[in-house]
Amino acid sequence: MSAQNERSLSDVLHDIVGNVQEIVRSEVRLATGEIKEEVAQAAKAGRPLGAGIVLGLYGFGLLLMAAVCALTLLVAAWLAALIVGGVVSLIALILINIGKSRLEIIRKPERTIESVKESVQWAKTQSK
């Protein structure tokens, strides 16, 4: 008999548990790496989105101020405020669209999902 056949059941189970633990650790490391990449992309997309929202709020405030000026004064001052508000709102719209398009790039951790599927398949074949 070879040394492989002489191993006790507890040794075999110990090896299986060790292998499963290593697989789980590897999956966690892979998931952590992928999540870090996606979080970095989300942060990158969030900057122009946040800037666009802030500028959009200022633009809305300026448009409201322009409407007030137009109704109370009916002079050229309202036109200047309206133009400034429109320009700021346009910039905000552009920044929001940039941020939105960057957020659409973010994807699920496909490598981790595939690796987990492979590990489950391996475990099923080992248990037969």
N, C-alpha and C positions, 0 to 999 in steps of 0.2 A: 504494500500500500504506500502511496505517496504521502508526503507531509500535508498536502492540501486536503486529502481525505481524512486525516487524523485530527483535524481541527474540531474543537467542541462547538456545540450549538451556541453557547454564550460568546465565543470568539467571533463566530460568523455574525451574530446579531450585533455585537459591538462594532464590527467593521461596517455593517450596513448603516447603523446609526451614525457613525463617523462620516461615512460618505454622504448621507442625507444632510447632515449638519454642514458639511463643506459646500454642498450644492446650494443650500439655503443662503449661506454666507455669500457665495458667488452671485446669486440672484440679487441679494440686497445691495451688493457693491455695484452691480450693473444698473439696477434701478436708481440708485443714488446718483450715479454719474449721468444717466439720461435726464433725470429730474433736474439736476443742476444746470444742464445745458438748456432745458426748456424754460427754467426760471430766468436764466440770463436773457433769453430771447424775449420773454414776457416783460422783463424790466426795460429792455431796449425799446419795445413797442409802447410801453407805458409812458415814457418821457414825452414824445410828441403828442400822445393822446391827452396827457395831463395838461401840457402847455396849450393845446387846442381848446380844451375845456375852459381853462382860465381866460384865454383870449376871447372865447365865445361869450363868457359872462361879461367881460368888459365891453365887447361889441354890443351885446344886448343892452347893457346899461347906457352906452352911448346912443343907441337907437332910441331908447326911451327918452333920454335927455333931448334928442333931436325932435321927437314928437312933441315934447313939452314946449321946447323953444318955438316950434312951428305954430303951435296953437296959441301961445301967449304973446309972442312978439311979432310973428309974421314978417320977419326981416331976414336978411342974408345969413345971419348967425346960425339959423337952423339948418341951412343947406350945408354949411361947413361941417356941422356936427353929424349930419346925415351921411356925408361922404366919408368922414373918418370912421363912423360906425360901420358903414358898408365894407370898407377896406379891412378893418379889424375882423369883421365877421367872415370875410372871404379867406383871410389868413387862417382863422380858426378852423374853417371847414377843410382847408388843405391839410393842416396838421392832424385833424381828427381822422381824415381819410388815410394818411400815412400810417398812423398808429393802428388803425383798424386793419389795414392790409398786412402789417407786421404781425398782428395777433392771429390772423388767419393762417399764418405759416406754422404756428405751433402745432405739434402733433403729439399723439400718444406715444408712450415708450415702446415702440414696436420690437426692438431687439430684446427687451426684457420679456415681453409677452411671448415671443417666439422661443426664447430660451426656457421659459417656464413650461411651455407646451412640450418641448423636447425633454425636459427633466421629468415631467409627468409620464410621458411615453416610456422613457428609460426605466422609471420606477415600476411601471406596469409590467414591462418585460422581465424585470428582475424578480418580481414577486411570483412569476409563473413557475 
